[in-house]
């Protein structure tokens, strides 16, 4: 199955073409929040590459969150528009699972972390996704096994995590190329969203968005 994959949950923006769960091509920018400008360009480039290789996009897979509200909205609206236009299903994939795959770690307890501002992170522990304010290791995991933690929320936590069995893996971010494997599995189970379901789909924000007052002069 050929799937167009989209990942916009953090400051990194990426899109990829995956076939049978394996990445064929990826476009990625790690230099800040330029999702609205870059994502359409990346998708156009990838669709051109797919046509040149004789591939037909059969589904769009979206890294659905949790993560940046703005990034998730941009990714989901783009994915929904593509699915409507191409008449193909949408396959949402948990971002924290994508992050686990991106880490490449195959042993120990894996704790992915996406920054939720201040000392709070979005994480997945024992299969449960939650928002956690990290004060020390006990905030996340109380066992004595070897732990690997990573993601854009992990570096700030390394300042308060001191136990020798906890290992910070730097430089790990969710990327579109890692969305395909999960999406392929979900598609095989018939878990993709059809047209009548896509209209009501929203990303997994985890926390309710609360708009703060603007600090721009003249706006209220």
Phi, psi and omega in degrees: 000136179259122187233134171273122185249140183232133178224114182222026188281342179235195178289346177274132179247130179209155174215151184208158169255126177237141177235126182053037176086354182252137180290137175257318182206146179219143170245134185210144174228126181254012192257025175125180188276085177241029189302313184297327180277320188273324187301313178300323179294316179298315182296317178300317179297317182291321178294324176296315178299319180297316179297320180297332179266005179073024181262143176248126180289122185257347179194161172246127177253136184236128170287109199268357181113178009284170180164210180294128178302311183296314180299316180295323179294318179296313180297316183290319180294322177295315181297317180296319178298318179295318181296319177296313184294324183262355181056051180230160183286159174254131181241101177285139181232135181297125183299321182292331174289323176299319180296322177299315179296318181298331182293330182074003182279131185246003184222168177072190177269125182260126179236095176285146181223127173247132185299129176239024178078154186049228180258022179261144177224154167269131183214171177231120182230123182054039177082357181256126177271131183207163172259127186231133169274118188267115175257327178194189181300324184297338179294338187247315188203134185252000180283177182248013178285167175291132184241137173241124180235147191197171182112172185287353174261359187276326185299317180294330180285337181297342180285337182245358178258117189235350183295140184293341180272003176258127184236122177275127178255106186282160170076013182264124176226155175291135179231150183300327182298339180266358179283329189300319183298314178295318181296321179298317179296317180293322179296321180296334178268002180072030185265005177289150180276131177273176187305317183289343179265330183299324183301331184259002183286138172228149178298166179270091182285332183074308177249148178291136179282129177237116183286132178270155176300143180287143177258007178279129183301131178096349179254145179234000000 
